[in-house]
Amino acid sequence: DERHFVETYSLRQAWEVDLHPEDACGGPLDLHLALEIDPRVLLSFEDLVFELEEQGDEQPEPPDTHRFPLHFNWGLPPLPKGPDLLVLATDLAGIGGPHLPLEVSAIDSFASVTDGADRTVGIVAKVEVALAHVYLGQEDQLCDVLDRCYEVSSYLLDRAPVWLDD
């Protein structure tokens, strides 16, 4: 599922995509990806590139100063046997490394006072996409981030049956 939003007042844009690993089509894991575009940053970058071209650079290499945030949000259903959050955060930090910093959080919900808690675990990551790298076709860093996202998804899918008490 994919969506494109344009804010009419500021012209900010966002592209959102809901993903899941191919081996988890009916599975419990969803990955929500969102790229936010600030038109002021985009126009500033465009001006910089035009300025470099006017200076005679045929292949201008703009500085790495213009970036867009790319958000990743993993979602699981309520987990009857939720994980130890410290262990989960530590394991995921090893997978994400410095290129994909991950935040792990949990919310305990109670339908009624006599019911047990339903724990929902949330994993969020935010990286910056450098426009200079996109302009120059340097996709290595983004490919590494997406590979790490796949590893995080695989890790969560491997452990989900225990947490879901399947």
OpenMM code with the backbone's topology and positions (N, CA, C; nanometers):
from openmm import Vec3, app, unit

residues = "ASP GLU ARG HIS PHE VAL GLU THR TYR SER LEU ARG GLN ALA TRP GLU VAL ASP LEU HIS PRO GLU ASP ALA CYS GLY GLY PRO LEU ASP LEU HIS LEU ALA LEU GLU ILE ASP PRO ARG VAL LEU LEU SER PHE GLU ASP LEU VAL PHE GLU LEU GLU GLU GLN GLY ASP GLU GLN PRO GLU PRO PRO ASP THR HIS ARG PHE PRO LEU HIS PHE ASN TRP GLY LEU PRO PRO LEU PRO LYS GLY PRO ASP LEU LEU VAL LEU ALA THR ASP LEU ALA GLY ILE GLY GLY PRO HIS LEU PRO LEU GLU VAL SER ALA ILE ASP SER PHE ALA SER VAL THR ASP GLY ALA ASP ARG THR VAL GLY ILE VAL ALA LYS VAL GLU VAL ALA LEU ALA HIS VAL TYR LEU GLY GLN GLU ASP GLN LEU CYS ASP VAL LEU ASP ARG CYS TYR GLU VAL SER SER TYR LEU LEU ASP ARG ALA PRO VAL TRP LEU ASP ASP".split()
positions = [
    Vec3(0.0856, -0.1161, 0.0000),
    Vec3(0.0000, 0.0000, 0.0000),
    Vec3(0.0906, 0.1230, 0.0000),
    Vec3(0.0628, 0.2188, -0.0851),
    Vec3(0.1433, 0.3402, -0.0881),
    Vec3(0.0541, 0.4625, -0.0978),
    Vec3(0.1029, 0.5730, -0.0379),
    Vec3(0.0261, 0.6967, -0.0352),
    Vec3(0.1198, 0.8147, -0.0590),
    Vec3(0.0635, 0.9202, -0.1164),
    Vec3(0.1376, 1.0445, -0.1370),
    Vec3(0.0509, 1.1580, -0.0847),
    Vec3(0.1056, 1.2375, 0.0047),
    Vec3(0.0327, 1.3492, 0.0631),
    Vec3(0.1016, 1.4794, 0.0248),
    Vec3(0.0214, 1.5812, -0.0051),
    Vec3(0.0731, 1.7154, -0.0303),
    Vec3(-0.0050, 1.8113, 0.0575),
    Vec3(0.0675, 1.8857, 0.1400),
    Vec3(0.0044, 1.9870, 0.2242),
    Vec3(-0.0104, 2.1134, 0.1392),
    Vec3(-0.1312, 2.1592, 0.1222),
    Vec3(-0.1559, 2.2682, 0.0275),
    Vec3(-0.0974, 2.4019, 0.0722),
    Vec3(-0.0891, 2.4271, 0.1997),
    Vec3(-0.0391, 2.5562, 0.2462),
    Vec3(0.1126, 2.5670, 0.2297),
    Vec3(0.1855, 2.4679, 0.2801),
    Vec3(0.3319, 2.4757, 0.2789),
    Vec3(0.3950, 2.3985, 0.1635),
    Vec3(0.3157, 2.3163, 0.0944),
    Vec3(0.3623, 2.2290, -0.0134),
    Vec3(0.4560, 2.1188, 0.0353),
    Vec3(0.4563, 2.0933, 0.1654),
    Vec3(0.5306, 1.9775, 0.2169),
    Vec3(0.4684, 1.8523, 0.1581),
    Vec3(0.5524, 1.7533, 0.1346),
    Vec3(0.5035, 1.6286, 0.0780),
    Vec3(0.5525, 1.5122, 0.1623),
    Vec3(0.4785, 1.4049, 0.1564),
    Vec3(0.5196, 1.2825, 0.2242),
    Vec3(0.4796, 1.1642, 0.1380),
    Vec3(0.5708, 1.0719, 0.1243),
    Vec3(0.5416, 0.9450, 0.0588),
    Vec3(0.5453, 0.8388, 0.1665),
    Vec3(0.4411, 0.7591, 0.1710),
    Vec3(0.4320, 0.6523, 0.2702),
    Vec3(0.4085, 0.5202, 0.1991),
    Vec3(0.4767, 0.4168, 0.2480),
    Vec3(0.4635, 0.2832, 0.1911),
    Vec3(0.4529, 0.1850, 0.3069),
    Vec3(0.3567, 0.0944, 0.2988),
    Vec3(0.3457, -0.0146, 0.3959),
    Vec3(0.4069, -0.1386, 0.3332),
    Vec3(0.5035, -0.1973, 0.4025),
    Vec3(0.5781, -0.3116, 0.3507),
    Vec3(0.5718, -0.4281, 0.4477),
    Vec3(0.6117, -0.5426, 0.4000),
    Vec3(0.6379, -0.6586, 0.4839),
    Vec3(0.7332, -0.7490, 0.4073),
    Vec3(0.8143, -0.8269, 0.4784),
    Vec3(0.9036, -0.9186, 0.4080),
    Vec3(0.8229, -1.0174, 0.3242),
    Vec3(0.8808, -1.0584, 0.2136),
    Vec3(0.8103, -1.1457, 0.1200),
    Vec3(0.7674, -1.2779, 0.1847),
    Vec3(0.8441, -1.3275, 0.2810),
    Vec3(0.8078, -1.4534, 0.3458),
    Vec3(0.7080, -1.4337, 0.4600),
    Vec3(0.6519, -1.3136, 0.4742),
    Vec3(0.5552, -1.2868, 0.5808),
    Vec3(0.4316, -1.2176, 0.5260),
    Vec3(0.3832, -1.2650, 0.4115),
    Vec3(0.2676, -1.1996, 0.3480),
    Vec3(0.1460, -1.1956, 0.4402),
    Vec3(0.1187, -1.3025, 0.5095),
    Vec3(0.0050, -1.3029, 0.6005),
    Vec3(0.0489, -1.2883, 0.7444),
    Vec3(0.1759, -1.2557, 0.7619),
    Vec3(0.2361, -1.2579, 0.8944),
    Vec3(0.2004, -1.1410, 0.9824),
    Vec3(0.2523, -1.1440, 1.1024),
    Vec3(0.2132, -1.0457, 1.2030),
    Vec3(0.2880, -0.9130, 1.1943),
    Vec3(0.3843, -0.9016, 1.1044),
    Vec3(0.4710, -0.7838, 1.1041),
    Vec3(0.4376, -0.6905, 0.9890),
    Vec3(0.4302, -0.5618, 1.0200),
    Vec3(0.4152, -0.4582, 0.9178),
    Vec3(0.5286, -0.3588, 0.9340),
    Vec3(0.5751, -0.3068, 0.8222),
    Vec3(0.6769, -0.2026, 0.8227),
    Vec3(0.6214, -0.0839, 0.7468),
    Vec3(0.6152, 0.0274, 0.8153),
    Vec3(0.5647, 0.1515, 0.7562),
    Vec3(0.6851, 0.2410, 0.7292),
    Vec3(0.7000, 0.2833, 0.6046),
    Vec3(0.8118, 0.3670, 0.5628),
    Vec3(0.7567, 0.5017, 0.5187),
    Vec3(0.8164, 0.6112, 0.5636),
    Vec3(0.7675, 0.7448, 0.5271),
    Vec3(0.8852, 0.8372, 0.4976),
    Vec3(0.8801, 0.9026, 0.3820),
    Vec3(0.9795, 1.0016, 0.3421),
    Vec3(0.9120, 1.1374, 0.3397),
    Vec3(0.9671, 1.2320, 0.4154),
    Vec3(0.9093, 1.3664, 0.4237),
    Vec3(0.9923, 1.4631, 0.3407),
    Vec3(0.9248, 1.5376, 0.2537),
    Vec3(0.9910, 1.6322, 0.1642),
    Vec3(0.9534, 1.7743, 0.2055),
    Vec3(1.0533, 1.8509, 0.2446),
    Vec3(1.0332, 1.9920, 0.2760),
    Vec3(1.0686, 2.0716, 0.1508),
    Vec3(0.9735, 2.1456, 0.0931),
    Vec3(1.0014, 2.2155, -0.0329),
    Vec3(1.1131, 2.3194, -0.0210),
    Vec3(1.1297, 2.3790, 0.0963),
    Vec3(1.2372, 2.4771, 0.1128),
    Vec3(1.3740, 2.4114, 0.0994),
    Vec3(1.3880, 2.2916, 0.1539),
    Vec3(1.5148, 2.2188, 0.1427),
    Vec3(1.5385, 2.1787, -0.0023),
    Vec3(1.4343, 2.1308, -0.0678),
    Vec3(1.4464, 2.0891, -0.2074),
    Vec3(1.4835, 2.2070, -0.2974),
    Vec3(1.4174, 2.3202, -0.2796),
    Vec3(1.4471, 2.4381, -0.3615),
    Vec3(1.5866, 2.4931, -0.3323),
    Vec3(1.6274, 2.4895, -0.2078),
    Vec3(1.7618, 2.5340, -0.1716),
    Vec3(1.8673, 2.4449, -0.2370),
    Vec3(1.8422, 2.3149, -0.2380),
    Vec3(1.9348, 2.2219, -0.3028),
    Vec3(1.9396, 2.2469, -0.4532),
    Vec3(1.8240, 2.2687, -0.5127),
    Vec3(1.8183, 2.2962, -0.6564),
    Vec3(1.8960, 2.4244, -0.6895),
    Vec3(1.8789, 2.5285, -0.6098),
    Vec3(1.9538, 2.6527, -0.6305),
    Vec3(2.1043, 2.6288, -0.6213),
    Vec3(2.1452, 2.5478, -0.5261),
    Vec3(2.2867, 2.5167, -0.5090),
    Vec3(2.3423, 2.4451, -0.6315),
    Vec3(2.2687, 2.3485, -0.6830),
    Vec3(2.3134, 2.2748, -0.8015),
    Vec3(2.3228, 2.3681, -0.9217),
    Vec3(2.2226, 2.4544, -0.9415),
    Vec3(2.2268, 2.5501, -1.0527),
    Vec3(2.3462, 2.6445, -1.0391),
    Vec3(2.3737, 2.6866, -0.9162),
    Vec3(2.4872, 2.7755, -0.8915),
    Vec3(2.6187, 2.7061, -0.9262),
    Vec3(2.6316, 2.5792, -0.8888),
    Vec3(2.7530, 2.5038, -0.9213),
    Vec3(2.7666, 2.4843, -1.0721),
    Vec3(2.6542, 2.4616, -1.1404),
    Vec3(2.6581, 2.4454, -1.2860),
    Vec3(2.6979, 2.5759, -1.3540),
    Vec3(2.6512, 2.6891, -1.3023),
    Vec3(2.6858, 2.8198, -1.3592),
    Vec3(2.8338, 2.8515, -1.3417),
    Vec3(2.8957, 2.7920, -1.2412),
    Vec3(3.0385, 2.8141, -1.2179),
    Vec3(3.1240, 2.7321, -1.3139),
    Vec3(3.0588, 2.6527, -1.3987),
    Vec3(3.1317, 2.5767, -1.4989),
    Vec3(3.1522, 2.4306, -1.4653),
    Vec3(3.1012, 2.3844, -1.3555),
    Vec3(3.1131, 2.2422, -1.3220),
    Vec3(3.0158, 2.1622, -1.4076),
    Vec3(3.0716, 2.0725, -1.4919),
    Vec3(2.9830, 1.9878, -1.5727),
    Vec3(2.9172, 1.8817, -1.4856),
    Vec3(2.9925, 1.8270, -1.3940),
    Vec3(2.9418, 1.7268, -1.3002),
    Vec3(2.9551, 1.7843, -1.1590),
    Vec3(2.8671, 1.8765, -1.1218),
    Vec3(2.8822, 1.9387, -0.9894),
    Vec3(2.8620, 1.8370, -0.8773),
    Vec3(2.9455, 1.8517, -0.7748),
    Vec3(2.9308, 1.7682, -0.6556),
    Vec3(2.8878, 1.8589, -0.5412),
    Vec3(2.7572, 1.8668, -0.5196),
    Vec3(2.7092, 1.9547, -0.4124),
    Vec3(2.7502, 1.9020, -0.2752),
    Vec3(2.7665, 1.9927, -0.1795),
    Vec3(2.7999, 1.9485, -0.0436),
    Vec3(2.6826, 1.8722, 0.0186),
    Vec3(2.7174, 1.7925, 0.1162),
    Vec3(2.6190, 1.7057, 0.1830),
    Vec3(2.5506, 1.7827, 0.2962),
    Vec3(2.4739, 1.8867, 0.2602),
    Vec3(2.4105, 1.9706, 0.3622),
    Vec3(2.2582, 1.9665, 0.3580),
    Vec3(2.2003, 1.9081, 0.2561),
    Vec3(2.0548, 1.9043, 0.2411),
    Vec3(2.0066, 1.7605, 0.2596),
    Vec3(1.9158, 1.7428, 0.3549),
    Vec3(1.8707, 1.6067, 0.3887),
    Vec3(1.7199, 1.6034, 0.4115),
    Vec3(1.6642, 1.4858, 0.3840),
    Vec3(1.5232, 1.4587, 0.4125),
    Vec3(1.5154, 1.3438, 0.5122),
    Vec3(1.4227, 1.3501, 0.6083),
    Vec3(1.4072, 1.2391, 0.7029),
    Vec3(1.3309, 1.1218, 0.6403),
    Vec3(1.3811, 1.0030, 0.6676),
    Vec3(1.3169, 0.8786, 0.6252),
    Vec3(1.2866, 0.7999, 0.7523),
    Vec3(1.1580, 0.7730, 0.7760),
    Vec3(1.1133, 0.7068, 0.8989),
    Vec3(1.0743, 0.5623, 0.8701),
    Vec3(1.1125, 0.4736, 0.9615),
    Vec3(1.0724, 0.3334, 0.9569),
    Vec3(0.9973, 0.3038, 1.0862),
    Vec3(0.8848, 0.2348, 1.0750),
    Vec3(0.8036, 0.2034, 1.1919),
    Vec3(0.7547, 0.0598, 1.1788),
    Vec3(0.8064, -0.0295, 1.2640),
    Vec3(0.7646, -0.1693, 1.2634),
    Vec3(0.6483, -0.1862, 1.3595),
    Vec3(0.5485, -0.2620, 1.3176),
    Vec3(0.4322, -0.2854, 1.4016),
    Vec3(0.4015, -0.4331, 1.4158),
    Vec3(0.3729, -0.4731, 1.5370),
    Vec3(0.3298, -0.6095, 1.5690),
    Vec3(0.1958, -0.6004, 1.6404),
    Vec3(0.1145, -0.7048, 1.6318),
    Vec3(-0.0110, -0.7038, 1.7084),
    Vec3(0.0192, -0.7147, 1.8583),
    Vec3(-0.0808, -0.6974, 1.9443),
    Vec3(-0.0582, -0.7155, 2.0885),
    Vec3(0.0050, -0.8516, 2.1167),
    Vec3(0.1047, -0.8523, 2.2042),
    Vec3(0.1838, -0.9724, 2.2312),
    Vec3(0.1517, -1.0280, 2.3692),
    Vec3(0.0877, -1.1456, 2.3769),
    Vec3(0.0565, -1.2050, 2.5074),
    Vec3(0.1803, -1.2323, 2.5923),
    Vec3(0.2892, -1.2715, 2.5281),
    Vec3(0.4149, -1.2971, 2.5995),
    Vec3(0.5208, -1.2029, 2.5436),
    Vec3(0.5062, -1.0761, 2.5738),
    Vec3(0.5952, -0.9746, 2.5187),
    Vec3(0.7404, -0.9964, 2.5568),
    Vec3(0.8320, -0.9440, 2.4760),
    Vec3(0.9746, -0.9619, 2.5020),
    Vec3(1.0241, -0.8714, 2.6144),
    Vec3(1.1399, -0.9063, 2.6668),
    Vec3(1.2111, -0.8180, 2.7587),
    Vec3(1.2620, -0.7019, 2.6734),
    Vec3(1.2181, -0.5812, 2.7034),
    Vec3(1.2494, -0.4666, 2.6176),
    Vec3(1.3984, -0.4342, 2.6132),
    Vec3(1.4684, -0.4520, 2.7235),
    Vec3(1.6115, -0.4234, 2.7252),
    Vec3(1.6867, -0.5213, 2.6352),
    Vec3(1.6516, -0.6481, 2.6432),
    Vec3(1.7150, -0.7491, 2.5571),
    Vec3(1.6818, -0.7212, 2.4110),
    Vec3(1.5555, -0.6909, 2.3834),
    Vec3(1.5144, -0.6611, 2.2461),
    Vec3(1.5885, -0.5389, 2.1923),
    Vec3(1.5951, -0.4324, 2.2714),
    Vec3(1.6640, -0.3106, 2.2275),
    Vec3(1.8122, -0.3364, 2.2026),
    Vec3(1.8745, -0.4170, 2.2882),
    Vec3(2.0165, -0.4486, 2.2721),
    Vec3(2.0401, -0.5324, 2.1471),
    Vec3(1.9564, -0.6342, 2.1271),
    Vec3(1.9701, -0.7179, 2.0075),
    Vec3(1.9500, -0.6366, 1.8803),
    Vec3(1.8488, -0.5511, 1.8802),
    Vec3(1.8210, -0.4710, 1.7608),
    Vec3(1.9289, -0.3656, 1.7368),
    Vec3(1.9897, -0.3142, 1.8436),
    Vec3(2.0994, -0.2182, 1.8263),
    Vec3(2.2167, -0.2840, 1.7550),
    Vec3(2.2392, -0.4117, 1.7844),
    Vec3(2.3452, -0.4848, 1.7154),
    Vec3(2.3147, -0.5053, 1.5684),
    Vec3(2.1883, -0.5211, 1.5354),
    Vec3(2.1485, -0.5396, 1.3952),
    Vec3(2.1505, -0.4065, 1.3212),
    Vec3(2.0921, -0.3039, 1.3814),
    Vec3(2.0832, -0.1734, 1.3156),
    Vec3(2.2169, -0.1035, 1.3043),
    Vec3(2.3004, -0.1195, 1.4052),
    Vec3(2.4299, -0.0535, 1.4036),
    Vec3(2.4152, 0.0983, 1.4031),
    Vec3(2.5237, 0.1687, 1.3731),
    Vec3(2.5181, 0.3151, 1.3744),
    Vec3(2.4418, 0.3743, 1.2563),
    Vec3(2.4242, 0.2963, 1.1491),
    Vec3(2.3555, 0.3482, 1.0302),
    Vec3(2.2038, 0.3430, 1.0426),
    Vec3(2.1529, 0.2612, 1.1345),
    Vec3(2.0083, 0.2505, 1.1542),
    Vec3(1.9791, 0.2490, 1.3043),
    Vec3(1.9841, 0.3656, 1.3699),
    Vec3(1.9537, 0.3692, 1.5132),
    Vec3(1.8058, 0.3392, 1.5368),
    Vec3(1.7803, 0.2453, 1.6261),
    Vec3(1.6441, 0.1980, 1.6522),
    Vec3(1.5991, 0.2355, 1.7926),
    Vec3(1.4731, 0.2736, 1.8041),
    Vec3(1.4112, 0.3004, 1.9340),
    Vec3(1.3059, 0.1935, 1.9584),
    Vec3(1.3084, 0.1341, 2.0760),
    Vec3(1.2124, 0.0304, 2.1126),
    Vec3(1.1261, 0.0839, 2.2258),
    Vec3(0.9952, 0.0682, 2.2118),
    Vec3(0.9034, 0.1120, 2.3171),
    Vec3(0.7899, 0.0113, 2.3274),
    Vec3(0.7160, 0.0203, 2.4361),
    Vec3(0.6018, -0.0688, 2.4560),
    Vec3(0.4898, 0.0074, 2.5248),
    Vec3(0.3688, -0.0351, 2.4942),
    Vec3(0.2496, 0.0205, 2.5581),
    Vec3(0.1685, -0.0963, 2.6119),
    Vec3(0.1361, -0.0904, 2.7402),
    Vec3(0.0487, -0.1906, 2.8008),
    Vec3(-0.0921, -0.1335, 2.8070),
    Vec3(-0.1870, -0.2066, 2.7480),
    Vec3(-0.3272, -0.1637, 2.7476),
    Vec3(-0.4100, -0.2626, 2.8279),
    Vec3(-0.5075, -0.2092, 2.8997),
    Vec3(-0.5973, -0.2918, 2.9794),
    Vec3(-0.7401, -0.2664, 2.9326),
    Vec3(-0.8066, -0.3709, 2.8805),
    Vec3(-0.9453, -0.3558, 2.8352),
    Vec3(-1.0367, -0.3290, 2.9544),
    Vec3(-1.0121, -0.3991, 3.0633),
    Vec3(-1.0853, -0.3732, 3.1873),
    Vec3(-0.9905, -0.4007, 3.3039),
    Vec3(-1.0328, -0.3633, 3.4209),
    Vec3(-0.9471, -0.3755, 3.5389),
    Vec3(-0.9099, -0.5206, 3.5669),
    Vec3(-0.9980, -0.6122, 3.5370),
    Vec3(-0.9729, -0.7527, 3.5684),
    Vec3(-0.8948, -0.8253, 3.4596),
    Vec3(-0.8775, -0.7632, 3.3438),
    Vec3(-0.8037, -0.8270, 3.2341),
    Vec3(-0.6540, -0.8046, 3.2501),
    Vec3(-0.5790, -0.8949, 3.1907),
    Vec3(-0.4343, -0.8778, 3.1866),
    Vec3(-0.3967, -0.7727, 3.0830),
    Vec3(-0.2738, -0.7327, 3.0891),
    Vec3(-0.2257, -0.6293, 2.9968),
    Vec3(-0.2020, -0.6874, 2.8577),
    Vec3(-0.2378, -0.6097, 2.7572),
    Vec3(-0.2003, -0.6394, 2.6193),
    Vec3(-0.0827, -0.5491, 2.5869),
    Vec3(0.0329, -0.6100, 2.5632),
    Vec3(0.1531, -0.5309, 2.5353),
    Vec3(0.1721, -0.5174, 2.3853),
    Vec3(0.1859, -0.3946, 2.3412),
    Vec3(0.2168, -0.3653, 2.2023),
    Vec3(0.3573, -0.3070, 2.1980),
    Vec3(0.4420, -0.3673, 2.1165),
    Vec3(0.5802, -0.3228, 2.1040),
    Vec3(0.5939, -0.2407, 1.9764),
    Vec3(0.6617, -0.1294, 1.9878),
    Vec3(0.6872, -0.0444, 1.8716),
    Vec3(0.8362, -0.0263, 1.8504),
    Vec3(0.8786, -0.0367, 1.7268),
    Vec3(1.0179, -0.0145, 1.6913),
    Vec3(1.0204, 0.0937, 1.5848),
    Vec3(1.0989, 0.1967, 1.6089),
    Vec3(1.1035, 0.3119, 1.5195),
    Vec3(1.2493, 0.3431, 1.4868),
    Vec3(1.2731, 0.3817, 1.3626),
    Vec3(1.4058, 0.4271, 1.3208),
    Vec3(1.3893, 0.5497, 1.2322),
    Vec3(1.4879, 0.6357, 1.2378),
    Vec3(1.4872, 0.7549, 1.1520),
    Vec3(1.6277, 0.7743, 1.0980),
    Vec3(1.6374, 0.7871, 0.9672),
    Vec3(1.7652, 0.8166, 0.9035),
    Vec3(1.7470, 0.9395, 0.8151),
    Vec3(1.8553, 1.0012, 0.7831),
    Vec3(1.8530, 1.1183, 0.6962),
    Vec3(1.9008, 1.0767, 0.5573),
    Vec3(1.8255, 1.1142, 0.4553),
    Vec3(1.8625, 1.0864, 0.3168),
    Vec3(1.9295, 1.2119, 0.2614),
    Vec3(2.0553, 1.1996, 0.2246),
    Vec3(2.1311, 1.3136, 0.1731),
    Vec3(2.0976, 1.3352, 0.0262),
    Vec3(2.0503, 1.4539, -0.0057),
    Vec3(2.0150, 1.4840, -0.1443),
    Vec3(2.1368, 1.4799, -0.2359),
    Vec3(2.2536, 1.5176, -0.1853),
    Vec3(2.3745, 1.5125, -0.2672),
    Vec3(2.4036, 1.3693, -0.3109),
    Vec3(2.3845, 1.2728, -0.2216),
    Vec3(2.4083, 1.1327, -0.2569),
    Vec3(2.3068, 1.0846, -0.3597),
    Vec3(2.1823, 1.1251, -0.3447),
    Vec3(2.0789, 1.0871, -0.4414),
    Vec3(2.1104, 1.1495, -0.5767),
    Vec3(2.1483, 1.2756, -0.5773),
    Vec3(2.1805, 1.3479, -0.7009),
    Vec3(2.2973, 1.2822, -0.7746),
    Vec3(2.3976, 1.2367, -0.6989),
    Vec3(2.5163, 1.1763, -0.7589),
    Vec3(2.5003, 1.0269, -0.7840),
    Vec3(2.3858, 0.9712, -0.7470),
    Vec3(2.3612, 0.8285, -0.7690),
    Vec3(2.4349, 0.7384, -0.6720),
    Vec3(2.4725, 0.7902, -0.5573),
    Vec3(2.5424, 0.7114, -0.4558),
    Vec3(2.4392, 0.6492, -0.3624),
    Vec3(2.3965, 0.5295, -0.3956),
    Vec3(2.2879, 0.4647, -0.3224),
    Vec3(2.3375, 0.3664, -0.2173),
    Vec3(2.4688, 0.3549, -0.2001),
    Vec3(2.5236, 0.2534, -0.1105),
    Vec3(2.4711, 0.2658, 0.0317),
    Vec3(2.4689, 0.3882, 0.0843),
    Vec3(2.4254, 0.4066, 0.2228),
    Vec3(2.2790, 0.3684, 0.2396),
    Vec3(2.1944, 0.4074, 0.1460),
    Vec3(2.0523, 0.3750, 0.1556),
    Vec3(2.0300, 0.2250, 0.1386),
    Vec3(2.1071, 0.1618, 0.0510),
    Vec3(2.0962, 0.0165, 0.0339),
    Vec3(2.1329, -0.0555, 0.1633),
    Vec3(2.2371, -0.0071, 0.2313),
    Vec3(2.2772, -0.0665, 0.3585),
    Vec3(2.1662, -0.0517, 0.4622),
    Vec3(2.1032, 0.0644, 0.4666),
    Vec3(1.9937, 0.0880, 0.5610),
    Vec3(1.8772, -0.0063, 0.5310),
    Vec3(1.8418, -0.0213, 0.4046),
    Vec3(1.7306, -0.1104, 0.3683),
    Vec3(1.7642, -0.2563, 0.3972),
    Vec3(1.8904, -0.2956, 0.3770),
    Vec3(1.9317, -0.4319, 0.4129),
    Vec3(1.9184, -0.4539, 0.5632),
    Vec3(1.9562, -0.3549, 0.6409),
    Vec3(1.9436, -0.3664, 0.7867),
    Vec3(1.7962, -0.3709, 0.8292),
    Vec3(1.7113, -0.2982, 0.7583),
    Vec3(1.5672, -0.3045, 0.7859),
    Vec3(1.5147, -0.4455, 0.7626),
    Vec3(1.5626, -0.5082, 0.6582),
    Vec3(1.5214, -0.6457, 0.6312),
    Vec3(1.5683, -0.7380, 0.7438),
    Vec3(1.6916, -0.7173, 0.7920),
    Vec3(1.7433, -0.7995, 0.9013),
    Vec3(1.6619, -0.7787, 1.0291),
    Vec3(1.6226, -0.6554, 1.0572),
    Vec3(1.5382, -0.6273, 1.1740),
    Vec3(1.4050, -0.6992, 1.1582),
    Vec3(1.3458, -0.6904, 1.0401),
    Vec3(1.2177, -0.7572, 1.0143),
    Vec3(1.2307, -0.9076, 1.0312),
    Vec3(1.3381, -0.9657, 0.9795),
    Vec3(1.3597, -1.1103, 0.9929),
    Vec3(1.3756, -1.1498, 1.1389),
    Vec3(1.4500, -1.0694, 1.2147),
    Vec3(1.4683, -1.0956, 1.3574),
    Vec3(1.3328, -1.0965, 1.4288),
    Vec3(1.2511, -0.9963, 1.4017),
    Vec3(1.1197, -0.9871, 1.4665),
    Vec3(1.0295, -1.1028, 1.4257),
    Vec3(1.0337, -1.1398, 1.2983),
    Vec3(0.9506, -1.2515, 1.2513),
    Vec3(0.9933, -1.3839, 1.3125),
    Vec3(1.1241, -1.4025, 1.3321),
    Vec3(1.1732, -1.5264, 1.3928),
    Vec3(1.1244, -1.5416, 1.5365),
    Vec3(1.1112, -1.4312, 1.6081),
    Vec3(1.0733, -1.4365, 1.7497),
    Vec3(0.9248, -1.4138, 1.7753),
    Vec3(0.8536, -1.3670, 1.6763),
    Vec3(0.7112, -1.3356, 1.6935),
    Vec3(0.6271, -1.4542, 1.7401),
    Vec3(0.6486, -1.5775, 1.6911),
    Vec3(0.5646, -1.6884, 1.7395),
    Vec3(0.5716, -1.7086, 1.8908),
    Vec3(0.6883, -1.6896, 1.9502),
    Vec3(0.7022, -1.7040, 2.0961),
    Vec3(0.6260, -1.5919, 2.1658),
    Vec3(0.6409, -1.4696, 2.1173),
    Vec3(0.5746, -1.3549, 2.1789),
    Vec3(0.4235, -1.3613, 2.1620),
    Vec3(0.3792, -1.4180, 2.0492),
    Vec3(0.2352, -1.4293, 2.0225),
    Vec3(0.1740, -1.5529, 2.0868),
    Vec3(0.2606, -1.6355, 2.1477),
    Vec3(0.2164, -1.7581, 2.2144),
    Vec3(0.1508, -1.8538, 2.1155),
    Vec3(0.2109, -1.8632, 1.9946),
    Vec3(0.1595, -1.9568, 1.8920),
    Vec3(0.2145, -2.0959, 1.9113),
] * unit.nanometer
topology = app.Topology()
chain = topology.addChain("A")
for resn in residues:
    res = topology.addResidue(resn, chain)
    for name in ("N", "CA", "C"):
        topology.addAtom(name, app.Element.getBySymbol(name[0]), res)
